[in-house]
Amino acid sequence: MTDTPLQQWLARLEQLHPKEIDLGLERIALVAERMGLLPPNARVITVAGTNGKGSTVAALEALALASGVKTGAATSPHLLHFNERIRVAGQSVQDDTIVTAFEAIEAARGDTSLTYFEFNALAALEVFRSQEVELYLLEVGLGGRLDAVNIIDADVAVITSIDLDHQQWLGSSREQIAVEKAGIARSGRPVVVGDLAPPESLREALQSRGAIAAYLGEAFQMQAKEGGLDLSLHGASGEVQSIKGISNGSLLPQNLACAAQALVLAGISLPGDAAGVLSEVTVPGRRQHVPLDAGASECVLDVAHNPAAVSALCQHLDEQPVAGRTLALFCVMADKDLHAMIALVAGRFDAWFVTNLPDQPRAVSGDELGRLLHQHGESMISVSKNPRQAWRRARSLMSGGDRLVVFGSFFTVAAVLPGLLAEMGEQ
């Protein structure tokens, strides 16, 4: 089968720059200036954080669209198709639109080398400009201060959470990582913080940058009640707005709260049914429940790939118990804190299906995962050569009332999705 023009471009971009990750703003800013992308003729909300970025962007997008604002969302990574990374008005853009943007970048960059991620960011900005987007929603890929999207001055910045991940680039402590994430804030402009216990270094960094910080639990509030989640939001002029009765079982409440607060501070009116809009927001691969066997059992998909995200997944599973067994299908990248992640889930699963990810050289091997699980006292472990095999083996053991939790890397969830979708089509 012949690759499409977009697939050909993506294959080329993977080989174009000597480093997969090359933090810094000089090269991408130079090309963006040549393309006339700076500054954008739109409001901008930039979202950073260890976890919760994609969920916050999705909630922002849903609220803004419901208020009649044309949005452009730039996110990463994708699950199944690269197009998921660039959305306009809630829809992934078409191949030819992305290819046209890549061609414009290629024409402008000259001898300036760009990474895959930098091409991704510039393509999103080019698409948003050409389609006259009114609100840019930019998800930081890594860190904040030196991430590609930080060439844009955000009108409102959001920092969802601060935990340990990508330590080789961002630092070995929450205090160090917080300073990197604070780099998306701008002097005299709001920054919304959703971390409920932010490091003191974050407060100091935001203050030194002259940003106007709004902390969850201080400047704005959330409260879980029997009737749902209630939010109390504060506008730039001190006015208070409330959203009551949000019922969303898949996204963390602090991410919904951050999205609503950021939209208010961006000067965009909340939709009349903001609670209903936030109740319906979902993100593929984020605590996503999929019924199996006509609803007799289920699969839960979650891209939890660091200890904080795994801890949140465990709490979610505890809040929604099942009658039968709970099985795990798991693989993650080798640079993650594997011992901490496994320690959090030890004893929670009745059986483990670990797998190689043959197309991902950074992934830990299934054999190594099996060895680590044995070290943590786990015994029912199956090691598969690929996720498809792991999926088939897990499904063959499931019966009514059972739950299969697929978690770890985005690549793990993405590799399982085709088999899951095929099975859903057969039901």
VEXLOVO-451475 format. One record per residue (C-alpha): residue number from 1; x, y, z. Coordinates in steps of 0.1 Angstrom, whole numbers. Example, Ala and Ser with C-alpha at 12.3 -4.5 7.8 and 13.67 -1.06 7.14 Angstrom:
BEGIN
rec nr 1 xx 123 yy -45 zz 78
rec nr 2 xx 137 yy -11 zz 71
// end
This chain:
BEGIN
rec nr 1 xx 0 yy 0 zz 0
rec nr 2 xx 14 yy 34 zz -10
rec nr 3 xx 18 yy 59 zz 18
rec nr 4 xx -3 yy 90 zz 16
rec nr 5 xx 14 yy 124 zz 12
rec nr 6 xx 9 yy 131 zz 49
rec nr 7 xx 25 yy 98 zz 59
rec nr 8 xx 54 yy 105 zz 36
rec nr 9 xx 59 yy 139 zz 52
rec nr 10 xx 57 yy 124 zz 87
rec nr 11 xx 83 yy 98 zz 79
rec nr 12 xx 106 yy 125 zz 66
rec nr 13 xx 101 yy 147 zz 97
rec nr 14 xx 112 yy 118 zz 119
rec nr 15 xx 146 yy 118 zz 102
rec nr 16 xx 150 yy 156 zz 96
rec nr 17 xx 166 yy 167 zz 129
rec nr 18 xx 194 yy 149 zz 147
rec nr 19 xx 176 yy 149 zz 180
rec nr 20 xx 140 yy 138 zz 188
rec nr 21 xx 138 yy 163 zz 216
rec nr 22 xx 158 yy 195 zz 213
rec nr 23 xx 145 yy 221 zz 237
rec nr 24 xx 149 yy 258 zz 229
rec nr 25 xx 129 yy 285 zz 212
rec nr 26 xx 154 yy 302 zz 189
rec nr 27 xx 150 yy 280 zz 158
rec nr 28 xx 113 yy 277 zz 158
rec nr 29 xx 108 yy 314 zz 167
rec nr 30 xx 129 yy 324 zz 137
rec nr 31 xx 108 yy 303 zz 113
rec nr 32 xx 76 yy 315 zz 129
rec nr 33 xx 87 yy 351 zz 123
rec nr 34 xx 95 yy 344 zz 87
rec nr 35 xx 60 yy 329 zz 83
rec nr 36 xx 43 yy 359 zz 99
rec nr 37 xx 28 yy 338 zz 127
rec nr 38 xx 38 yy 361 zz 155
rec nr 39 xx 19 yy 375 zz 172
rec nr 40 xx -14 yy 357 zz 164
rec nr 41 xx -45 yy 377 zz 158
rec nr 42 xx -65 yy 358 zz 184
rec nr 43 xx -66 yy 351 zz 221
rec nr 44 xx -43 yy 324 zz 234
rec nr 45 xx -46 yy 300 zz 263
rec nr 46 xx -15 yy 278 zz 269
rec nr 47 xx -18 yy 247 zz 291
rec nr 48 xx 12 yy 231 zz 308
rec nr 49 xx 13 yy 204 zz 335
rec nr 50 xx 26 yy 169 zz 343
rec nr 51 xx -9 yy 154 zz 339
rec nr 52 xx -43 yy 167 zz 328
rec nr 53 xx -32 yy 189 zz 299
rec nr 54 xx -53 yy 172 zz 273
rec nr 55 xx -84 yy 170 zz 295
rec nr 56 xx -81 yy 207 zz 303
rec nr 57 xx -78 yy 216 zz 266
rec nr 58 xx -108 yy 194 zz 258
rec nr 59 xx -129 yy 211 zz 284
rec nr 60 xx -117 yy 246 zz 273
rec nr 61 xx -126 yy 237 zz 237
rec nr 62 xx -161 yy 224 zz 246
rec nr 63 xx -169 yy 255 zz 267
rec nr 64 xx -156 yy 280 zz 241
rec nr 65 xx -174 yy 262 zz 212
rec nr 66 xx -207 yy 262 zz 232
rec nr 67 xx -202 yy 300 zz 236
rec nr 68 xx -198 yy 304 zz 199
rec nr 69 xx -161 yy 310 zz 198
rec nr 70 xx -141 yy 294 zz 169
rec nr 71 xx -113 yy 274 zz 185
rec nr 72 xx -80 yy 259 zz 174
rec nr 73 xx -65 yy 232 zz 196
rec nr 74 xx -30 yy 220 zz 193
rec nr 75 xx -23 yy 188 zz 214
rec nr 76 xx 1 yy 159 zz 215
rec nr 77 xx 7 yy 131 zz 212
rec nr 78 xx -20 yy 115 zz 192
rec nr 79 xx -36 yy 80 zz 196
rec nr 80 xx -44 yy 68 zz 161
rec nr 81 xx -40 yy 96 zz 136
rec nr 82 xx -16 yy 126 zz 135
rec nr 83 xx -46 yy 148 zz 125
rec nr 84 xx -58 yy 145 zz 161
rec nr 85 xx -30 yy 169 zz 171
rec nr 86 xx -46 yy 199 zz 152
rec nr 87 xx -83 yy 206 zz 156
rec nr 88 xx -104 yy 235 zz 144
rec nr 89 xx -138 yy 240 zz 158
rec nr 90 xx -135 yy 207 zz 175
rec nr 91 xx -127 yy 187 zz 144
rec nr 92 xx -94 yy 172 zz 134
rec nr 93 xx -81 yy 189 zz 102
rec nr 94 xx -78 yy 170 zz 69
rec nr 95 xx -45 yy 156 zz 55
rec nr 96 xx -42 yy 181 zz 27
rec nr 97 xx -45 yy 210 zz 52
rec nr 98 xx -16 yy 197 zz 72
rec nr 99 xx 5 yy 190 zz 41
rec nr 100 xx -1 yy 225 zz 29
rec nr 101 xx 11 yy 238 zz 63
rec nr 102 xx 42 yy 216 zz 61
rec nr 103 xx 50 yy 229 zz 27
rec nr 104 xx 48 yy 265 zz 40
rec nr 105 xx 71 yy 256 zz 68
rec nr 106 xx 96 yy 239 zz 45
rec nr 107 xx 96 yy 270 zz 22
rec nr 108 xx 102 yy 293 zz 51
rec nr 109 xx 128 yy 274 zz 72
rec nr 110 xx 157 yy 276 zz 48
rec nr 111 xx 187 yy 259 zz 64
rec nr 112 xx 171 yy 260 zz 99
rec nr 113 xx 167 yy 225 zz 113
rec nr 114 xx 134 yy 217 zz 131
rec nr 115 xx 123 yy 187 zz 151
rec nr 116 xx 91 yy 167 zz 145
rec nr 117 xx 75 yy 185 zz 174
rec nr 118 xx 84 yy 219 zz 161
rec nr 119 xx 70 yy 212 zz 127
rec nr 120 xx 38 yy 200 zz 145
rec nr 121 xx 36 yy 233 zz 165
rec nr 122 xx 42 yy 255 zz 134
rec nr 123 xx 17 yy 236 zz 114
rec nr 124 xx -10 yy 241 zz 140
rec nr 125 xx -2 yy 279 zz 141
rec nr 126 xx -3 yy 281 zz 103
rec nr 127 xx -36 yy 262 zz 101
rec nr 128 xx -52 yy 284 zz 128
rec nr 129 xx -41 yy 316 zz 111
rec nr 130 xx -54 yy 304 zz 77
rec nr 131 xx -87 yy 294 zz 91
rec nr 132 xx -91 yy 326 zz 112
rec nr 133 xx -94 yy 309 zz 145
rec nr 134 xx -105 yy 332 zz 174
rec nr 135 xx -91 yy 313 zz 203
rec nr 136 xx -58 yy 293 zz 203
rec nr 137 xx -56 yy 264 zz 228
rec nr 138 xx -20 yy 253 zz 230
rec nr 139 xx -9 yy 222 zz 249
rec nr 140 xx 27 yy 222 zz 260
rec nr 141 xx 45 yy 190 zz 249
rec nr 142 xx 73 yy 190 zz 274
rec nr 143 xx 79 yy 213 zz 304
rec nr 144 xx 70 yy 248 zz 294
rec nr 145 xx 97 yy 274 zz 294
rec nr 146 xx 115 yy 259 zz 263
rec nr 147 xx 86 yy 241 zz 247
rec nr 148 xx 78 yy 250 zz 211
rec nr 149 xx 44 yy 265 zz 218
rec nr 150 xx 60 yy 290 zz 242
rec nr 151 xx 70 yy 312 zz 213
rec nr 152 xx 35 yy 325 zz 217
rec nr 153 xx 27 yy 349 zz 245
rec nr 154 xx -3 yy 334 zz 263
rec nr 155 xx -31 yy 357 zz 273
rec nr 156 xx -39 yy 331 zz 300
rec nr 157 xx -16 yy 303 zz 311
rec nr 158 xx -27 yy 272 zz 329
rec nr 159 xx -5 yy 248 zz 350
rec nr 160 xx -26 yy 218 zz 358
rec nr 161 xx -3 yy 197 zz 380
rec nr 162 xx 33 yy 193 zz 390
rec nr 163 xx 48 yy 158 zz 395
rec nr 164 xx 78 yy 138 zz 385
rec nr 165 xx 81 yy 130 zz 348
rec nr 166 xx 107 yy 137 zz 321
rec nr 167 xx 133 yy 143 zz 349
rec nr 168 xx 162 yy 141 zz 324
rec nr 169 xx 150 yy 173 zz 308
rec nr 170 xx 131 yy 191 zz 335
rec nr 171 xx 148 yy 184 zz 368
rec nr 172 xx 148 yy 157 zz 395
rec nr 173 xx 123 yy 174 zz 419
rec nr 174 xx 89 yy 190 zz 419
rec nr 175 xx 106 yy 223 zz 429
rec nr 176 xx 128 yy 222 zz 397
rec nr 177 xx 100 yy 210 zz 374
rec nr 178 xx 77 yy 238 zz 387
rec nr 179 xx 101 yy 265 zz 376
rec nr 180 xx 102 yy 250 zz 341
rec nr 181 xx 64 yy 250 zz 339
rec nr 182 xx 61 yy 285 zz 352
rec nr 183 xx 80 yy 296 zz 321
rec nr 184 xx 47 yy 298 zz 301
rec nr 185 xx 34 yy 327 zz 323
rec nr 186 xx 37 yy 363 zz 312
rec nr 187 xx 41 yy 395 zz 332
rec nr 188 xx 8 yy 412 zz 340
rec nr 189 xx -13 yy 383 zz 326
rec nr 190 xx -32 yy 356 zz 345
rec nr 191 xx -19 yy 321 zz 352
rec nr 192 xx -44 yy 294 zz 365
rec nr 193 xx -28 yy 268 zz 388
rec nr 194 xx -47 yy 235 zz 394
rec nr 195 xx -21 yy 218 zz 416
rec nr 196 xx -36 yy 216 zz 451
rec nr 197 xx -2 yy 216 zz 468
rec nr 198 xx 20 yy 236 zz 445
rec nr 199 xx 57 yy 238 zz 454
rec nr 200 xx 69 yy 271 zz 469
rec nr 201 xx 92 yy 274 zz 439
rec nr 202 xx 62 yy 278 zz 417
rec nr 203 xx 48 yy 306 zz 437
rec nr 204 xx 82 yy 323 zz 437
rec nr 205 xx 87 yy 318 zz 400
rec nr 206 xx 53 yy 332 zz 390
rec nr 207 xx 58 yy 361 zz 413
rec nr 208 xx 92 yy 369 zz 399
rec nr 209 xx 77 yy 368 zz 364
rec nr 210 xx 51 yy 393 zz 374
rec nr 211 xx 22 yy 369 zz 365
rec nr 212 xx -12 yy 372 zz 382
rec nr 213 xx -16 yy 338 zz 398
rec nr 214 xx -50 yy 322 zz 405
rec nr 215 xx -46 yy 291 zz 426
rec nr 216 xx -73 yy 264 zz 429
rec nr 217 xx -85 yy 264 zz 465
rec nr 218 xx -76 yy 301 zz 469
rec nr 219 xx -87 yy 324 zz 440
rec nr 220 xx -112 yy 299 zz 427
rec nr 221 xx -130 yy 269 zz 443
rec nr 222 xx -144 yy 235 zz 436
rec nr 223 xx -167 yy 214 zz 458
rec nr 224 xx -180 yy 179 zz 452
rec nr 225 xx -215 yy 174 zz 464
rec nr 226 xx -242 yy 148 zz 460
rec nr 227 xx -257 yy 167 zz 431
rec nr 228 xx -223 yy 169 zz 413
rec nr 229 xx -193 yy 192 zz 412
rec nr 230 xx -198 yy 229 zz 420
rec nr 231 xx -173 yy 256 zz 408
rec nr 232 xx -169 yy 291 zz 421
rec nr 233 xx -149 yy 312 zz 396
rec nr 234 xx -134 yy 347 zz 398
rec nr 235 xx -132 yy 371 zz 369
rec nr 236 xx -105 yy 396 zz 362
rec nr 237 xx -125 yy 424 zz 378
rec nr 238 xx -133 yy 403 zz 409
rec nr 239 xx -168 yy 392 zz 399
rec nr 240 xx -178 yy 357 zz 410
rec nr 241 xx -194 yy 332 zz 386
rec nr 242 xx -207 yy 298 zz 396
rec nr 243 xx -212 yy 265 zz 378
rec nr 244 xx -233 yy 239 zz 397
rec nr 245 xx -241 yy 202 zz 392
rec nr 246 xx -213 yy 190 zz 369
rec nr 247 xx -214 yy 152 zz 366
rec nr 248 xx -183 yy 139 zz 348
rec nr 249 xx -170 yy 105 zz 357
rec nr 250 xx -140 yy 104 zz 335
rec nr 251 xx -121 yy 137 zz 339
rec nr 252 xx -105 yy 150 zz 371
rec nr 253 xx -125 yy 178 zz 386
rec nr 254 xx -95 yy 201 zz 390
rec nr 255 xx -90 yy 200 zz 352
rec nr 256 xx -126 yy 210 zz 346
rec nr 257 xx -122 yy 238 zz 372
rec nr 258 xx -90 yy 251 zz 356
rec nr 259 xx -106 yy 251 zz 321
rec nr 260 xx -136 yy 271 zz 333
rec nr 261 xx -115 yy 296 zz 353
rec nr 262 xx -91 yy 301 zz 324
rec nr 263 xx -120 yy 308 zz 300
rec nr 264 xx -134 yy 334 zz 324
rec nr 265 xx -100 yy 351 zz 327
rec nr 266 xx -96 yy 351 zz 290
rec nr 267 xx -127 yy 373 zz 288
rec nr 268 xx -149 yy 347 zz 272
rec nr 269 xx -185 yy 342 zz 285
rec nr 270 xx -194 yy 308 zz 298
rec nr 271 xx -222 yy 291 zz 279
rec nr 272 xx -256 yy 291 zz 296
rec nr 273 xx -254 yy 253 zz 302
rec nr 274 xx -218 yy 252 zz 313
rec nr 275 xx -225 yy 224 zz 337
rec nr 276 xx -240 yy 203 zz 310
rec nr 277 xx -212 yy 210 zz 286
rec nr 278 xx -185 yy 200 zz 312
rec nr 279 xx -205 yy 169 zz 322
rec nr 280 xx -202 yy 156 zz 286
rec nr 281 xx -165 yy 162 zz 279
rec nr 282 xx -145 yy 131 zz 273
rec nr 283 xx -110 yy 125 zz 260
rec nr 284 xx -101 yy 92 zz 243
rec nr 285 xx -77 yy 72 zz 264
rec nr 286 xx -83 yy 91 zz 296
rec nr 287 xx -102 yy 69 zz 320
rec nr 288 xx -123 yy 58 zz 290
rec nr 289 xx -148 yy 31 zz 298
rec nr 290 xx -158 yy 8 zz 269
rec nr 291 xx -185 yy -19 zz 274
rec nr 292 xx -176 yy -54 zz 262
rec nr 293 xx -198 yy -85 zz 257
rec nr 294 xx -229 yy -64 zz 253
rec nr 295 xx -222 yy -47 zz 286
rec nr 296 xx -214 yy -78 zz 307
rec nr 297 xx -178 yy -67 zz 311
rec nr 298 xx -158 yy -36 zz 303
rec nr 299 xx -124 yy -22 zz 292
rec nr 300 xx -109 yy 9 zz 308
rec nr 301 xx -83 yy 28 zz 287
rec nr 302 xx -60 yy 52 zz 304
rec nr 303 xx -27 yy 67 zz 292
rec nr 304 xx -14 yy 69 zz 328
rec nr 305 xx 24 yy 68 zz 323
rec nr 306 xx 39 yy 83 zz 355
rec nr 307 xx 33 yy 76 zz 392
rec nr 308 xx 9 yy 106 zz 397
rec nr 309 xx -13 yy 95 zz 368
rec nr 310 xx -13 yy 59 zz 380
rec nr 311 xx -23 yy 70 zz 415
rec nr 312 xx -53 yy 89 zz 400
rec nr 313 xx -63 yy 59 zz 379
rec nr 314 xx -62 yy 37 zz 411
rec nr 315 xx -85 yy 61 zz 429
rec nr 316 xx -109 yy 61 zz 399
rec nr 317 xx -110 yy 23 zz 398
rec nr 318 xx -117 yy 22 zz 435
rec nr 319 xx -146 yy 46 zz 431
rec nr 320 xx -162 yy 24 zz 404
rec nr 321 xx -157 yy -12 zz 415
rec nr 322 xx -169 yy -42 zz 394
rec nr 323 xx -184 yy -75 zz 405
rec nr 324 xx -158 yy -97 zz 387
rec nr 325 xx -120 yy -97 zz 383
rec nr 326 xx -98 yy -68 zz 373
rec nr 327 xx -71 yy -76 zz 348
rec nr 328 xx -43 yy -54 zz 335
rec nr 329 xx -27 yy -49 zz 301
rec nr 330 xx 4 yy -28 zz 305
rec nr 331 xx 35 yy -14 zz 289
rec nr 332 xx 53 yy 19 zz 293
rec nr 333 xx 85 yy 36 zz 282
rec nr 334 xx 117 yy 25 zz 299
rec nr 335 xx 126 yy 60 zz 311
rec nr 336 xx 96 yy 61 zz 335
rec nr 337 xx 97 yy 54 zz 372
rec nr 338 xx 87 yy 17 zz 368
rec nr 339 xx 91 yy 7 zz 404
rec nr 340 xx 70 yy 35 zz 417
rec nr 341 xx 42 yy 28 zz 392
rec nr 342 xx 41 yy -9 zz 399
rec nr 343 xx 42 yy -3 zz 437
rec nr 344 xx 11 yy 17 zz 434
rec nr 345 xx -9 yy -10 zz 417
rec nr 346 xx 7 yy -41 zz 433
rec nr 347 xx -21 yy -64 zz 445
rec nr 348 xx -48 yy -46 zz 426
rec nr 349 xx -50 yy -69 zz 396
rec nr 350 xx -60 yy -105 zz 394
rec nr 351 xx -38 yy -111 zz 363
rec nr 352 xx -12 yy -91 zz 343
rec nr 353 xx -8 yy -91 zz 305
rec nr 354 xx 24 yy -73 zz 298
rec nr 355 xx 37 yy -68 zz 263
rec nr 356 xx 66 yy -57 zz 241
rec nr 357 xx 60 yy -26 zz 219
rec nr 358 xx 80 yy -37 zz 188
rec nr 359 xx 78 yy -4 zz 170
rec nr 360 xx 90 yy 16 zz 200
rec nr 361 xx 127 yy 12 zz 209
rec nr 362 xx 122 yy 33 zz 240
rec nr 363 xx 97 yy 9 zz 255
rec nr 364 xx 106 yy -15 zz 283
rec nr 365 xx 104 yy -51 zz 273
rec nr 366 xx 77 yy -74 zz 284
rec nr 367 xx 102 yy -97 zz 300
rec nr 368 xx 116 yy -69 zz 321
rec nr 369 xx 81 yy -58 zz 331
rec nr 370 xx 74 yy -94 zz 341
rec nr 371 xx 106 yy -95 zz 362
rec nr 372 xx 97 yy -62 zz 380
rec nr 373 xx 62 yy -75 zz 387
rec nr 374 xx 76 yy -106 zz 403
rec nr 375 xx 98 yy -85 zz 425
rec nr 376 xx 67 yy -67 zz 437
rec nr 377 xx 50 yy -100 zz 446
rec nr 378 xx 28 yy -104 zz 415
rec nr 379 xx 24 yy -139 zz 402
rec nr 380 xx -3 yy -142 zz 374
rec nr 381 xx 17 yy -127 zz 346
rec nr 382 xx 15 yy -133 zz 308
rec nr 383 xx 42 yy -118 zz 286
rec nr 384 xx 32 yy -112 zz 249
rec nr 385 xx 53 yy -103 zz 219
rec nr 386 xx 29 yy -74 zz 209
rec nr 387 xx -3 yy -57 zz 222
rec nr 388 xx -26 yy -75 zz 198
rec nr 389 xx -15 yy -108 zz 213
rec nr 390 xx -18 yy -95 zz 248
rec nr 391 xx -53 yy -82 zz 240
rec nr 392 xx -64 yy -116 zz 227
rec nr 393 xx -50 yy -135 zz 257
rec nr 394 xx -67 yy -111 zz 281
rec nr 395 xx -100 yy -113 zz 264
rec nr 396 xx -99 yy -151 zz 263
rec nr 397 xx -99 yy -152 zz 301
rec nr 398 xx -126 yy -126 zz 307
rec nr 399 xx -162 yy -134 zz 317
rec nr 400 xx -192 yy -115 zz 329
rec nr 401 xx -185 yy -87 zz 354
rec nr 402 xx -147 yy -86 zz 347
rec nr 403 xx -128 yy -55 zz 338
rec nr 404 xx -97 yy -51 zz 317
rec nr 405 xx -76 yy -20 zz 324
rec nr 406 xx -53 yy -10 zz 295
rec nr 407 xx -28 yy 16 zz 307
rec nr 408 xx 7 yy 29 zz 304
rec nr 409 xx 21 yy 46 zz 273
rec nr 410 xx 0 yy 63 zz 247
rec nr 411 xx 15 yy 37 zz 223
rec nr 412 xx 1 yy 9 zz 244
rec nr 413 xx -35 yy 23 zz 244
rec nr 414 xx -32 yy 31 zz 207
rec nr 415 xx -20 yy -4 zz 198
rec nr 416 xx -50 yy -20 zz 216
rec nr 417 xx -76 yy 4 zz 201
rec nr 418 xx -79 yy -13 zz 167
rec nr 419 xx -87 yy -47 zz 182
rec nr 420 xx -112 yy -31 zz 206
rec nr 421 xx -129 yy -12 zz 179
rec nr 422 xx -131 yy -43 zz 157
rec nr 423 xx -147 yy -62 zz 186
rec nr 424 xx -172 yy -34 zz 193
rec nr 425 xx -182 yy -35 zz 156
rec nr 426 xx -189 yy -72 zz 160
rec nr 427 xx -212 yy -69 zz 190
// end
